[in-house]
Amino acid sequence: MKKRFKLLATASFLVALTLAGCNATKSTDSVKNDAASAKPNEVQTLTVYSAGPDGLAANIQQAFEEKTGIKVEMFQGTTGKILSRLEAEKNNPVADVVVLASIASMDGLKEANQLQSYKEAENASKMNPDWSDAEGYYYGYSASALGIAYNTKNTKDIPSDWTDLAKAQWQGKINIPDPSLSGSAVDFIYGYTEAEKSAWDTIQAWKNNGLQVNGANKEALDAVITGDKNATISGVDYMAYKAKASGEPVEIVYPKSGTVVSPRAVGIMKDAKNVEGAQAYVNFLLSDEGQKLVADAYLLPGNHDIAVKDRAALDEIPQLNVSWEGSEAKQLDILTKFNDIFR
């Protein structure tokens, strides 16, 4: 885990240079009552580190504060930036709750003994078991599927598979989010190379075809929206759906051979100062109200019973067979190999 922290922290630093003791079973309602009975000048606060999405994080914060009376102090950044911040603060922990865009990174926090279990979380049984920890250390409350986001004005022949982007018509017109900055991108590289034997050959073919490593997820998609690039590999689908709904010339396709679904997980830090508030926050994310906010943000809810909004449902997306067990250690090697190719 320390190696991953150092690798992501170093990667973030280099990119910057280049670019210049409480009751574990208390529910949300009980926390609300505790907050209401507190002295007038005392307001509970909860520190949350969240890897976005920005709009969803803000909506969840507002709804949670209104429901519980607990004030949320939010730090938002990429998964890499959050891991770097946690490492920098390891001798003086600040975060109560952490939300990451990579289940492998969250599992790494568990393995490093930095999370505490909350097996009694409300609605835990409704969450997708493949996205959550069986011992309750984290819950996959949402997910995005990683596809090919393309500019509809500039694209005549829509790609149907990953290998299509190695063809001459895409020369110099493709990018990918930097997996050193994006948790979902490193999940994609991991899942694709684990499930597809010829994946590294395809990645090399993309490189030969002018593939550009283009910052974090937003930067990569923005380049497609503006027409600077025609397609993003490992495009985060909820971002593409949101941009499309706003009138931008973008669409997303899931390759027929399958893609990676990247869960976004929430966990409570082992050294959390406000454990009851942290448990209430997890309860809210897993509640029907929280899950509907997830669906409204074009993400896949962890609760399959919550209907999605204007997007492909989970069972409509061809998926690669990816195992996340022990994936963090493997991702370190994969990230190093990817960086060596694009150095």
Secondary structure, 3 states (H helix, E strand, C coil): CHHHHHHHHHHHHHHHHHCCCCCCCCCHHHHHHHHHHCCCCCCCEEEEEECCCHHHHHHHHHHHHHHHCCEEEEEECCHHHHHHHHHHCCCCCCCCEEEECCHHHHHHHHHCCCEECCCCCCCHHHECHHHCCCCCCEEEEEEEEEEEEEECCCCCCCCCCHHHHHCHHHCCCEEECCCCCCHHHHHHHHHHHHHCCCHHHHHHHHHHCCCEECCCHHHHHHHHHCCCCCEEEEEEHHHHHHHHHCCCCEEEECCCCCEEEEEEEEEEECCCCCHHHHHHHHHHHHCHHHHHHHHHCCCEECECCCCCCCCCCHHHCCECCCCCCCHHHHHHHHHHHHHHHCC
